[in-house]
Amino acid sequence: MSDELTHIHQRLLDEGERMLAFFEGLSASDWQQQVYTTGSEWRVRQVLAHFVSAEKTYLHYLRQVVDGGPGLPPDFDIDAFNESQVPTLSQQPIPSLLEELRTARAESAATVAGLSADDLDRRGRHPWLGDTDLRSVLKLLYRHPMIHLRDIRQAIQTKSPVRERKDDRSRDSRSES
């Protein structure tokens, strides 16, 4: 594995463990905290369900792009997708969601471990990044939860939801590490 792939692989593993440890350390009342004021006004549990859904979807399209596919379809609506996936998933018991997330992250890391350095230059469509290289998508895979976890921490600390900052997602995903 190239140095860059090794770095991405390790970040996926490290951030995955941090994310799971964060959720595992929450109190019963923390799970009820509303995080966002937009859309379905997700609570912490819905953000966890979003992570499960997003990780599995990233993995599916990651594999597709590696196989020469185009990535997400041009008409993919991320907000509609989230609204269709999260309500059903969030009804699962929290331990089941955590195990699904752990499994999906392990599969993502294993997929990255099997990539070549040339695969990082493959291109595909992403809903936030547009037509982009796989390198950027992989970095977003470990950064995306970091952004939401920051919001969860703020909502729990202040006992008040935060406004979702969509501009943060695209800006954060384009930074270097």
MDTraj code that builds the backbone (N, CA, C; nanometers):
import mdtraj as md
import numpy as np

residues = "MET SER ASP GLU LEU THR HIS ILE HIS GLN ARG LEU LEU ASP GLU GLY GLU ARG MET LEU ALA PHE PHE GLU GLY LEU SER ALA SER ASP TRP GLN GLN GLN VAL TYR THR THR GLY SER GLU TRP ARG VAL ARG GLN VAL LEU ALA HIS PHE VAL SER ALA GLU LYS THR TYR LEU HIS TYR LEU ARG GLN VAL VAL ASP GLY GLY PRO GLY LEU PRO PRO ASP PHE ASP ILE ASP ALA PHE ASN GLU SER GLN VAL PRO THR LEU SER GLN GLN PRO ILE PRO SER LEU LEU GLU GLU LEU ARG THR ALA ARG ALA GLU SER ALA ALA THR VAL ALA GLY LEU SER ALA ASP ASP LEU ASP ARG ARG GLY ARG HIS PRO TRP LEU GLY ASP THR ASP LEU ARG SER VAL LEU LYS LEU LEU TYR ARG HIS PRO MET ILE HIS LEU ARG ASP ILE ARG GLN ALA ILE GLN THR LYS SER PRO VAL ARG GLU ARG LYS ASP ASP ARG SER ARG ASP SER ARG SER GLU SER".split()
xyz = np.array([
    [0.0856, -0.1179, 0.0000],
    [0.0000, 0.0000, 0.0000],
    [0.0897, 0.1235, 0.0000],
    [0.0534, 0.2226, -0.0795],
    [0.1312, 0.3463, -0.0856],
    [0.1193, 0.4219, 0.0469],
    [0.2076, 0.5188, 0.0683],
    [0.2024, 0.5996, 0.1903],
    [0.0682, 0.6713, 0.2033],
    [0.0183, 0.7232, 0.0912],
    [-0.1086, 0.7951, 0.0950],
    [-0.2236, 0.7010, 0.1301],
    [-0.2261, 0.5843, 0.0701],
    [-0.3299, 0.4867, 0.1037],
    [-0.3175, 0.4404, 0.2482],
    [-0.1967, 0.4215, 0.2941],
    [-0.1752, 0.3823, 0.4334],
    [-0.2304, 0.4898, 0.5268],
    [-0.2050, 0.6150, 0.4931],
    [-0.2557, 0.7268, 0.5735],
    [-0.4088, 0.7276, 0.5761],
    [-0.4705, 0.7156, 0.4594],
    [-0.6175, 0.7157, 0.4512],
    [-0.6745, 0.5969, 0.5280],
    [-0.6158, 0.4806, 0.5077],
    [-0.6604, 0.3593, 0.5770],
    [-0.6543, 0.3787, 0.7284],
    [-0.5429, 0.4309, 0.7768],
    [-0.5276, 0.4509, 0.9208],
    [-0.6251, 0.5549, 0.9736],
    [-0.6473, 0.6608, 0.8985],
    [-0.7448, 0.7631, 0.9408],
    [-0.8852, 0.7041, 0.9493],
    [-0.9211, 0.6192, 0.8517],
    [-1.0523, 0.5534, 0.8578],
    [-1.0649, 0.4704, 0.9856],
    [-0.9610, 0.3945, 1.0167],
    [-0.9649, 0.3120, 1.1377],
    [-0.9689, 0.3984, 1.2639],
    [-0.8802, 0.4969, 1.2712],
    [-0.8724, 0.5814, 1.3911],
    [-1.0003, 0.6618, 1.4136],
    [-1.0469, 0.7281, 1.3084],
    [-1.1683, 0.8099, 1.3225],
    [-1.2903, 0.7223, 1.3472],
    [-1.2902, 0.6025, 1.2896],
    [-1.3994, 0.5093, 1.3154],
    [-1.4057, 0.4717, 1.4629],
    [-1.2909, 0.4438, 1.5209],
    [-1.2868, 0.4096, 1.6642],
    [-1.3278, 0.5288, 1.7505],
    [-1.2819, 0.6474, 1.7149],
    [-1.3205, 0.7675, 1.7916],
    [-1.4715, 0.7889, 1.7855],
    [-1.5272, 0.7721, 1.6653],
    [-1.6704, 0.7913, 1.6448],
    [-1.7495, 0.6908, 1.7288],
    [-1.7116, 0.5645, 1.7231],
    [-1.7821, 0.4621, 1.7995],
    [-1.7670, 0.4840, 1.9496],
    [-1.6478, 0.5198, 1.9947],
    [-1.6256, 0.5465, 2.1367],
    [-1.7114, 0.6639, 2.1838],
    [-1.7232, 0.7653, 2.0987],
    [-1.8066, 0.8799, 2.1337],
    [-1.9509, 0.8346, 2.1585],
    [-2.0061, 0.7609, 2.0621],
    [-2.1445, 0.7161, 2.0761],
    [-2.1615, 0.6220, 2.1952],
    [-2.0657, 0.5346, 2.2166],
    [-2.0747, 0.4399, 2.3271],
    [-2.0681, 0.5090, 2.4628],
    [-2.0139, 0.6299, 2.4681],
    [-2.0031, 0.7040, 2.5926],
    [-2.1198, 0.7967, 2.6232],
    [-2.2198, 0.7978, 2.5382],
    [-2.3327, 0.8881, 2.5601],
    [-2.4271, 0.8363, 2.6680],
    [-2.4895, 0.9292, 2.7377],
    [-2.5912, 0.8939, 2.8371],
    [-2.7263, 0.8777, 2.7672],
    [-2.8226, 0.8223, 2.8372],
    [-2.9573, 0.8039, 2.7802],
    [-3.0170, 0.9380, 2.7384],
    [-2.9954, 1.0415, 2.8171],
    [-3.0519, 1.1727, 2.7818],
    [-2.9813, 1.2339, 2.6608],
    [-2.8513, 1.2046, 2.6441],
    [-2.7785, 1.2574, 2.5283],
    [-2.8405, 1.2086, 2.3972],
    [-2.8862, 1.0842, 2.3955],
    [-2.9441, 1.0277, 2.2730],
    [-3.0703, 1.1020, 2.2311],
    [-3.1357, 1.1686, 2.3240],
    [-3.2596, 1.2405, 2.2934],
    [-3.2355, 1.3851, 2.2493],
    [-3.1118, 1.4311, 2.2592],
    [-3.0807, 1.5699, 2.2256],
    [-3.1040, 1.5968, 2.0768],
    [-3.1803, 1.6989, 2.0478],
    [-3.1973, 1.7433, 1.9094],
    [-3.0668, 1.8078, 1.8659],
    [-3.0208, 1.7739, 1.7449],
    [-2.8935, 1.8253, 1.6959],
    [-2.9156, 1.9367, 1.5934],
    [-3.0115, 1.9195, 1.5020],
    [-3.0315, 2.0157, 1.3928],
    [-3.1709, 2.0761, 1.3946],
    [-3.1812, 2.1935, 1.3364],
    [-3.3096, 2.2631, 1.3244],
    [-3.3642, 2.2543, 1.1825],
    [-3.2894, 2.1935, 1.0929],
    [-3.3318, 2.1838, 0.9530],
    [-3.3792, 2.0426, 0.9221],
    [-3.4469, 2.0273, 0.8099],
    [-3.4922, 1.8954, 0.7662],
    [-3.5789, 1.8295, 0.8708],
    [-3.5469, 1.7070, 0.9029],
    [-3.6228, 1.6307, 1.0028],
    [-3.5785, 1.6595, 1.1456],
    [-3.4956, 1.7603, 1.1613],
    [-3.4508, 1.8027, 1.2941],
    [-3.3947, 1.6852, 1.3733],
    [-3.2936, 1.6220, 1.3155],
    [-3.2355, 1.5013, 1.3733],
    [-3.1918, 1.5182, 1.5166],
    [-3.2159, 1.4131, 1.5913],
    [-3.1612, 1.3956, 1.7250],
    [-3.0349, 1.3107, 1.7103],
    [-2.9636, 1.2882, 1.8175],
    [-2.8379, 1.2145, 1.8115],
    [-2.8590, 1.0770, 1.7485],
    [-2.9648, 1.0094, 1.7848],
    [-2.9926, 0.8756, 1.7309],
    [-3.0054, 0.8790, 1.5783],
    [-3.0692, 0.9813, 1.5247],
    [-3.0854, 0.9921, 1.3799],
    [-2.9516, 1.0209, 1.3113],
    [-2.8647, 1.0946, 1.3778],
    [-2.7317, 1.1192, 1.3198],
    [-2.6547, 0.9875, 1.3128],
    [-2.6645, 0.9050, 1.4163],
    [-2.6009, 0.7735, 1.4118],
    [-2.6575, 0.6915, 1.2955],
    [-2.7885, 0.6912, 1.2781],
    [-2.8496, 0.6183, 1.1661],
    [-2.7994, 0.6748, 1.0325],
    [-2.7831, 0.8053, 1.0260],
    [-2.7283, 0.8695, 0.9052],
    [-2.5868, 0.8189, 0.8772],
    [-2.5063, 0.8060, 0.9801],
    [-2.3701, 0.7548, 0.9620],
    [-2.3720, 0.6139, 0.9033],
    [-2.4601, 0.5291, 0.9544],
    [-2.4711, 0.3917, 0.9041],
    [-2.5084, 0.3941, 0.7565],
    [-2.6106, 0.4690, 0.7245],
    [-2.6575, 0.4782, 0.5861],
    [-2.5501, 0.5354, 0.4941],
    [-2.4870, 0.6421, 0.5376],
    [-2.3845, 0.7074, 0.4552],
    [-2.2645, 0.6168, 0.4337],
    [-2.2193, 0.5498, 0.5385],
    [-2.1016, 0.4629, 0.5266],
    [-2.1279, 0.3500, 0.4276],
    [-2.2451, 0.2898, 0.4369],
    [-2.2795, 0.1807, 0.3449],
    [-2.2915, 0.2314, 0.2014],
    [-2.3475, 0.3482, 0.1848],
    [-2.3635, 0.4043, 0.0507],
    [-2.2290, 0.4440, -0.0081],
    [-2.1443, 0.5081, 0.0725],
    [-2.0086, 0.5405, 0.0268],
    [-1.9374, 0.4146, -0.0205],
    [-1.9485, 0.3097, 0.0591],
    [-1.8793, 0.1852, 0.0269],
    [-1.9283, 0.1274, -0.1062],
    [-2.0582, 0.1287, -0.1258],
    [-2.1149, 0.0775, -0.2507],
    [-2.0595, 0.1544, -0.3710],
    [-2.0642, 0.2864, -0.3637],
    [-2.0184, 0.3671, -0.4773],
    [-1.8669, 0.3702, -0.4891],
    [-1.7967, 0.3573, -0.3785],
    [-1.6508, 0.3457, -0.3821],
    [-1.6119, 0.2238, -0.4651],
    [-1.6744, 0.1118, -0.4353],
    [-1.6451, -0.0106, -0.5102],
    [-1.6827, 0.0038, -0.6570],
    [-1.7926, 0.0716, -0.6826],
    [-1.8360, 0.0919, -0.8197],
    [-1.7341, 0.1750, -0.8982],
    [-1.6847, 0.2825, -0.8380],
    [-1.5870, 0.3682, -0.9047],
    [-1.4577, 0.2911, -0.9293],
    [-1.4144, 0.2119, -0.8332],
    [-1.2932, 0.1310, -0.8516],
    [-1.3101, 0.0362, -0.9704],
    [-1.4316, -0.0118, -0.9898],
    [-1.4595, -0.1017, -1.1022],
    [-1.4859, -0.0269, -1.2329],
    [-1.4653, 0.1056, -1.2336],
    [-1.4822, 0.1848, -1.3553],
    [-1.6168, 0.2517, -1.3692],
    [-1.7005, 0.2440, -1.2667],
    [-1.8333, 0.3057, -1.2708],
    [-1.8268, 0.4562, -1.2531],
    [-1.9426, 0.5223, -1.2718],
    [-1.9468, 0.6685, -1.2687],
    [-1.9639, 0.7316, -1.1311],
    [-1.9883, 0.6512, -1.0284],
    [-2.0198, 0.7091, -0.8982],
    [-2.1697, 0.7259, -0.8860],
    [-2.2115, 0.8214, -0.8059],
    [-2.3545, 0.8432, -0.7862],
    [-2.4213, 0.8919, -0.9145],
    [-2.5475, 0.8557, -0.9348],
    [-2.6182, 0.9042, -1.0535],
    [-2.6315, 1.0569, -1.0500],
    [-2.6367, 1.1208, -1.1668],
    [-2.6456, 1.2674, -1.1708],
    [-2.7691, 1.3236, -1.1002],
    [-2.8765, 1.2461, -1.0938],
    [-2.9994, 1.2959, -1.0321],
    [-3.0108, 1.2576, -0.8838],
    [-2.9005, 1.2087, -0.8248],
    [-2.9025, 1.1698, -0.6842],
    [-2.9277, 1.2922, -0.5974],
    [-3.0298, 1.2855, -0.5144],
    [-3.0662, 1.3951, -0.4239],
    [-3.0300, 1.3510, -0.2817],
    [-2.9230, 1.4063, -0.2296],
    [-2.8734, 1.3638, -0.0986],
    [-2.9743, 1.3889, 0.0127],
    [-3.0464, 1.5003, 0.0066],
    [-3.1439, 1.5287, 0.1111],
    [-3.2593, 1.4293, 0.1064],
    [-3.3086, 1.3998, -0.0135],
    [-3.4163, 1.3009, -0.0277],
    [-3.3682, 1.1632, 0.0169],
    [-3.2449, 1.1287, -0.0178],
    [-3.1885, 1.0009, 0.0241],
    [-3.1851, 0.9922, 0.1761],
    [-3.1333, 1.0947, 0.2412],
    [-3.1257, 1.0948, 0.3875],
    [-3.2649, 1.0843, 0.4501],
    [-3.3591, 1.1571, 0.3947],
    [-3.4954, 1.1544, 0.4483],
    [-3.5611, 1.0183, 0.4290],
    [-3.5187, 0.9435, 0.3282],
    [-3.5769, 0.8109, 0.3060],
    [-3.5082, 0.7025, 0.3885],
    [-3.3816, 0.7183, 0.4197],
    [-3.3048, 0.6150, 0.4887],
    [-3.3056, 0.6275, 0.6408],
    [-3.2895, 0.7461, 0.6895],
    [-3.2675, 0.7669, 0.8332],
    [-3.3875, 0.7277, 0.9198],
    [-3.5099, 0.7616, 0.8834],
    [-3.6216, 0.7264, 0.9734],
    [-3.6323, 0.5765, 1.0023],
    [-3.6178, 0.4951, 0.9013],
    [-3.6277, 0.3501, 0.9209],
    [-3.5102, 0.2978, 1.0021],
    [-3.3905, 0.3367, 0.9632],
    [-3.2707, 0.2903, 1.0354],
    [-3.2724, 0.3324, 1.1821],
    [-3.3178, 0.4532, 1.2093],
    [-3.3109, 0.5043, 1.3466],
    [-3.4066, 0.4325, 1.4408],
    [-3.4940, 0.3490, 1.3877],
    [-3.5828, 0.2702, 1.4738],
    [-3.5128, 0.1468, 1.5304],
    [-3.3982, 0.1118, 1.4748],
    [-3.3235, -0.0030, 1.5248],
    [-3.2661, 0.0293, 1.6626],
    [-3.2433, -0.0740, 1.7428],
    [-3.1793, -0.0500, 1.8731],
    [-3.0399, 0.0108, 1.8531],
    [-3.0019, 0.0967, 1.9436],
    [-2.8719, 0.1645, 1.9337],
    [-2.7567, 0.0654, 1.9234],
    [-2.7534, -0.0414, 2.0033],
    [-2.6424, -0.1362, 1.9877],
    [-2.6350, -0.1967, 1.8466],
    [-2.7483, -0.2194, 1.7845],
    [-2.7487, -0.2719, 1.6472],
    [-2.6925, -0.1697, 1.5491],
    [-2.7307, -0.0452, 1.5669],
    [-2.6778, 0.0609, 1.4801],
    [-2.5267, 0.0730, 1.4968],
    [-2.4799, 0.0666, 1.6198],
    [-2.3357, 0.0765, 1.6446],
    [-2.2616, -0.0407, 1.5799],
    [-2.3189, -0.1588, 1.5885],
    [-2.2540, -0.2752, 1.5275],
    [-2.2548, -0.2638, 1.3748],
    [-2.3642, -0.2152, 1.3172],
    [-2.3685, -0.1942, 1.1724],
    [-2.2639, -0.0924, 1.1290],
    [-2.2486, 0.0136, 1.2068],
    [-2.1487, 0.1146, 1.1743],
    [-2.0081, 0.0572, 1.1862],
    [-1.9843, -0.0190, 1.2901],
    [-1.8527, -0.0811, 1.3093],
    [-1.8206, -0.1725, 1.1899],
    [-1.9167, -0.2516, 1.1485],
    [-1.8973, -0.3435, 1.0365],
    [-1.8752, -0.2682, 0.9064],
    [-1.9564, -0.1660, 0.8820],
    [-1.9427, -0.0886, 0.7576],
    [-1.8083, -0.0176, 0.7520],
    [-1.7632, 0.0386, 0.8642],
    [-1.6335, 0.1070, 0.8652],
    [-1.5197, 0.0065, 0.8429],
    [-1.5314, -0.1112, 0.9018],
    [-1.4289, -0.2143, 0.8805],
    [-1.4246, -0.2546, 0.7330],
    [-1.5412, -0.2652, 0.6695],
    [-1.5452, -0.2978, 0.5265],
    [-1.4843, -0.1852, 0.4429],
    [-1.5116, -0.0616, 0.4807],
    [-1.4528, 0.0519, 0.4088],
    [-1.3012, 0.0484, 0.4198],
    [-1.2508, 0.0260, 0.5403],
    [-1.1056, 0.0211, 0.5604],
    [-1.0439, -0.0956, 0.4844],
    [-1.1102, -0.2101, 0.4849],
    [-1.0590, -0.3261, 0.4116],
    [-1.0567, -0.2995, 0.2623],
    [-1.1576, -0.2302, 0.2113],
    [-1.1611, -0.1955, 0.0695],
    [-1.0451, -0.1035, 0.0349],
    [-1.0195, -0.0046, 0.1200],
    [-0.9072, 0.0868, 0.0974],
    [-0.7753, 0.0103, 0.1000],
    [-0.7638, -0.0853, 0.1918],
    [-0.6402, -0.1641, 0.2016],
    [-0.6137, -0.2420, 0.0727],
    [-0.7178, -0.2703, -0.0039],
    [-0.7027, -0.3441, -0.1285],
    [-0.6840, -0.2580, -0.2520],
    [-0.6790, -0.1262, -0.2332],
    [-0.6635, -0.0353, -0.3478],
    [-0.5167, -0.0191, -0.3862],
    [-0.4967, 0.0262, -0.5083],
    [-0.3624, 0.0645, -0.5535],
    [-0.3529, 0.2162, -0.5530],
    [-0.2334, 0.2681, -0.5572],
    [-0.2142, 0.4138, -0.5614],
    [-0.2841, 0.4737, -0.6833],
    [-0.2863, 0.4012, -0.7945],
    [-0.3528, 0.4507, -0.9155],
    [-0.5033, 0.4647, -0.8965],
    [-0.5616, 0.3819, -0.8104],
    [-0.7062, 0.3899, -0.7864],
    [-0.7468, 0.5251, -0.7295],
    [-0.6566, 0.5910, -0.6581],
    [-0.6894, 0.7204, -0.5977],
    [-0.7221, 0.8262, -0.7021],
    [-0.6747, 0.8084, -0.8233],
    [-0.7006, 0.9049, -0.9296],
    [-0.8275, 0.8738, -1.0088],
    [-0.8908, 0.7601, -0.9813],
    [-1.0167, 0.7287, -1.0501],
    [-1.1183, 0.8365, -1.0160],
    [-1.2063, 0.8634, -1.1095],
    [-1.3027, 0.9716, -1.0916],
    [-1.4440, 0.9171, -1.0846],
    [-1.5245, 0.9849, -1.0066],
    [-1.6647, 0.9501, -0.9945],
    [-1.7429, 1.0693, -0.9424],
    [-1.8734, 1.0584, -0.9489],
    [-1.9588, 1.1683, -0.9050],
    [-1.9946, 1.1506, -0.7576],
    [-1.9829, 1.2612, -0.6849],
    [-2.0187, 1.2681, -0.5441],
    [-2.1198, 1.3814, -0.5278],
    [-2.2205, 1.3680, -0.4393],
    [-2.3239, 1.4718, -0.4297],
    [-2.2742, 1.6077, -0.3823],
    [-2.1664, 1.6139, -0.3035],
    [-2.1133, 1.7422, -0.2565],
    [-1.9945, 1.7888, -0.3387],
    [-1.9151, 1.6939, -0.3818],
    [-1.7903, 1.7294, -0.4485],
    [-1.8022, 1.7310, -0.5999],
    [-1.9124, 1.6813, -0.6538],
    [-1.9279, 1.6737, -0.7988],
    [-1.8374, 1.5664, -0.8560],
    [-1.7878, 1.5896, -0.9772],
    [-1.6952, 1.4957, -1.0396],
    [-1.5605, 1.5132, -0.9706],
    [-1.5161, 1.4085, -0.9023],
    [-1.3954, 1.4206, -0.8212],
    [-1.3178, 1.2899, -0.8204],
    [-1.1963, 1.2962, -0.7701],
    [-1.1154, 1.1745, -0.7615],
    [-1.1511, 1.0963, -0.6359],
    [-1.1172, 0.9695, -0.6397],
    [-1.1479, 0.8795, -0.5289],
    [-1.0756, 0.9222, -0.4017],
    [-0.9601, 0.9812, -0.4154],
    [-0.8830, 1.0320, -0.3013],
    [-0.9694, 1.1275, -0.2177],
    [-1.0354, 1.2200, -0.2835],
    [-1.1184, 1.3181, -0.2130],
    [-1.2385, 1.2530, -0.1461],
    [-1.2977, 1.1562, -0.2140],
    [-1.4123, 1.0852, -0.1574],
    [-1.3701, 1.0075, -0.0330],
    [-1.2554, 0.9434, -0.0387],
    [-1.2073, 0.8670, 0.0764],
    [-1.1778, 0.9567, 0.1955],
    [-1.1208, 1.0725, 0.1706],
    [-1.0939, 1.1659, 0.2801],
    [-1.2247, 1.2152, 0.3416],
    [-1.3241, 1.2383, 0.2560],
    [-1.4537, 1.2813, 0.3074],
    [-1.5182, 1.1709, 0.3906],
    [-1.4899, 1.0468, 0.3578],
    [-1.5460, 0.9342, 0.4321],
    [-1.5075, 0.9409, 0.5801],
    [-1.3860, 0.9827, 0.6110],
    [-1.3527, 0.9946, 0.7530],
    [-1.3788, 1.1338, 0.8086],
    [-1.3904, 1.2343, 0.7239],
    [-1.4176, 1.3704, 0.7733],
    [-1.5654, 1.3964, 0.7984],
    [-1.6505, 1.3371, 0.7171],
    [-1.7945, 1.3598, 0.7270],
    [-1.8458, 1.3393, 0.8701],
    [-1.8169, 1.2251, 0.9346],
    [-1.8633, 1.2102, 1.0733],
    [-1.8029, 1.3127, 1.1691],
    [-1.6804, 1.3542, 1.1451],
    [-1.6161, 1.4513, 1.2331],
    [-1.6972, 1.5804, 1.2390],
    [-1.7509, 1.6205, 1.1262],
    [-1.8295, 1.7435, 1.1183],
    [-1.9571, 1.7299, 1.2012],
    [-2.0277, 1.6183, 1.1807],
    [-2.1515, 1.5968, 1.2566],
    [-2.1241, 1.5765, 1.4056],
    [-2.0152, 1.5086, 1.4398],
    [-1.9834, 1.4885, 1.5815],
    [-1.9567, 1.6218, 1.6513],
    [-1.8949, 1.7128, 1.5798],
    [-1.8743, 1.8471, 1.6359],
    [-2.0096, 1.9100, 1.6698],
    [-2.1054, 1.8939, 1.5794],
    [-2.2383, 1.9509, 1.6027],
    [-2.3097, 1.8813, 1.7187],
    [-2.2949, 1.7499, 1.7273],
    [-2.3564, 1.6762, 1.8384],
    [-2.2981, 1.7241, 1.9709],
    [-2.1681, 1.7363, 1.9768],
    [-2.1038, 1.7828, 2.1014],
    [-2.1574, 1.9204, 2.1418],
    [-2.1692, 2.0082, 2.0427],
    [-2.2194, 2.1429, 2.0715],
    [-2.3639, 2.1373, 2.1200],
    [-2.4466, 2.0569, 2.0555],
    [-2.5876, 2.0469, 2.0947],
    [-2.6013, 1.9897, 2.2358],
    [-2.5233, 1.8891, 2.2679],
    [-2.5282, 1.8299, 2.4022],
    [-2.4782, 1.9298, 2.5060],
    [-2.3688, 1.9972, 2.4745],
    [-2.3110, 2.0925, 2.5703],
    [-2.4054, 2.2088, 2.5978],
    [-2.4686, 2.2611, 2.4931],
    [-2.5553, 2.3777, 2.5089],
    [-2.7006, 2.3416, 2.5361],
    [-2.7327, 2.2112, 2.5231],
    [-2.8717, 2.1647, 2.5361],
    [-2.9626, 2.2348, 2.4362],
    [-2.9051, 2.2630, 2.3194],
    [-2.9781, 2.3344, 2.2159],
    [-2.9286, 2.2881, 2.0791],
    [-3.0197, 2.2711, 1.9830],
    [-2.9749, 2.2283, 1.8499],
    [-2.8921, 2.3356, 1.7808],
    [-2.8120, 2.2904, 1.6857],
    [-2.7312, 2.3821, 1.6055],
    [-2.7916, 2.3893, 1.4666],
    [-2.7589, 2.4931, 1.3978],
    [-2.8012, 2.5030, 1.2582],
    [-2.6999, 2.4278, 1.1748],
    [-2.7483, 2.3397, 1.0901],
    [-2.6592, 2.2639, 1.0035],
    [-2.5906, 2.3598, 0.9079],
    [-2.4590, 2.3466, 0.8973],
    [-2.3794, 2.4343, 0.8127],
    [-2.3313, 2.3557, 0.6919],
    [-2.4146, 2.3477, 0.5898],
    [-2.3803, 2.2688, 0.4715],
    [-2.2515, 2.3170, 0.4065],
    [-2.2237, 2.4457, 0.4160],
    [-2.1006, 2.4975, 0.3561],
    [-1.9772, 2.4399, 0.4253],
    [-1.9893, 2.4017, 0.5538],
    [-1.8770, 2.3411, 0.6250],
    [-1.8385, 2.2075, 0.5634],
    [-1.9380, 2.1302, 0.5175],
    [-1.9093, 1.9977, 0.4638],
    [-1.8195, 2.0065, 0.3413],
    [-1.8521, 2.0955, 0.2503],
    [-1.7711, 2.1022, 0.1294],
    [-1.6353, 2.1666, 0.1569],
    [-1.6309, 2.2663, 0.2438],
    [-1.5032, 2.3296, 0.2755],
    [-1.4119, 2.2309, 0.3482],
    [-1.4656, 2.1628, 0.4508],
    [-1.3843, 2.0692, 0.5281],
    [-1.3347, 1.9540, 0.4428],
    [-1.4139, 1.9110, 0.3463],
    [-1.3748, 1.7949, 0.2660],
    [-1.2610, 1.8273, 0.1710],
    [-1.2340, 1.9544, 0.1485],
    [-1.1294, 1.9914, 0.0527],
    [-0.9978, 2.0263, 0.1190],
    [-0.9928, 2.0228, 0.2522],
    [-0.8654, 2.0516, 0.3175],
    [-0.7736, 1.9298, 0.3058],
    [-0.6481, 1.9463, 0.3358],
    [-0.5467, 1.8453, 0.3025],
    [-0.5551, 1.7153, 0.3799],
    [-0.5581, 1.7154, 0.5119],
    [-0.5518, 1.5841, 0.5786],
    [-0.6731, 1.5584, 0.6504],
])
top = md.Topology()
chain = top.add_chain()
for i, resn in enumerate(residues, 1):
    res = top.add_residue(resn, chain, resSeq=i)
    for name in ("N", "CA", "C"):
        top.add_atom(name, md.element.get_by_symbol(name[0]), res)
traj = md.Trajectory(xyz[None], top)
